């Protein structure tokens, strides 16, 4: 019997504790003007209404703010009858349970207005604009009852500095783009990202001070575009190096085709070494392409440069061997045999022509004498 009685007392105590710990009020809405981020010194007005029907007379209703120069104006409304209370200052306003502790059937509410200024800050931080909570009879806050609204109070210099930093990053990025353009690298994708970043920085610069969060979001997006653009530029650079590595390979392929197209050189002893170097270069290019696909652009450039070097070695060796083989070839006119008797015939013809010429000459001289 006694044991059951003790159990009943304990259960009752627990229930009473839970009741006292539960929130005995509700807040329909809270209006903060201006909304959004604030700069220090900005006038702020907060309006709200608290339904306190059934509020325990043993507890208190507490309002708190971090606004500077706060001024509280509130009215206690009981069953539709308003009772305006004197305005008060201070960061904390406490309404006792005595003022709110009416019968359970009574409708009790508090309509309040808070006026103040956004506090000074050395760095951007969230500040409590309004906190509404129930304080227990022991003076401790009932945390489950807390209703709070905060706003970001900004240090405007931080936004200016952040914009300046992004401007510097963007200019550096522009320099990188121009450097690669001079090298003949495709900068089209990088240019798109540059324009995206510039647009976001300009957007952040144009935003009013109460859009601090939005300005930071713009600057973050700008940095993302710059980072993505640098990657696009790095990729284009790697692809350009791979394209350059193909040139000596294409050239050596033409010389190798010459070797294979000539019967005397198709089985040349040095051709296999030339082809071997060419195949190593092709393997390097394949590796470079795989690295590009996996985003390892720096490694891809390095491997492409190795491919160029090895391909150039193969081409140089091929040209040297081709020149060596061609210099050993002799070019001469074929010897045509001339019969010995032909010289006698030629001599007779020459004598006859001389004799005929002498006779003609003598006759012409005689005619000249007669004439």
Secondary structure by P-SEA (a helix, b strand, c coil): caaaaaaaaaaaaaaaaaaaacccccccccccccccccccccbbbbbbccccccccccbbbbbbbcccbbbbbbbbbcccbbbbbccccccbbbbccccccccccbbbbbbbbbbbcbbbbccbbbbbcbbbbbbccccccccccccbbbbbbcaaaaaaaaaaaaaaaaaaaaaaaaaaaaacccaaaaaaaaaaaaaaaaaaaaccccaaaaaaaaaaaaaaaaaaaaaaaaaaaaaaaaaaaaaaaaaaaaaaaaaaaccccccccaaaaaaaaaaaaaaaaaaaaaaaaacaaaaaaaaaaaaaaaaaaaaaaaaaaaaaaaaabbbbcbbbbbbcaaaaaaaaaaaaaaaaaaaaaaaaaaaaaac
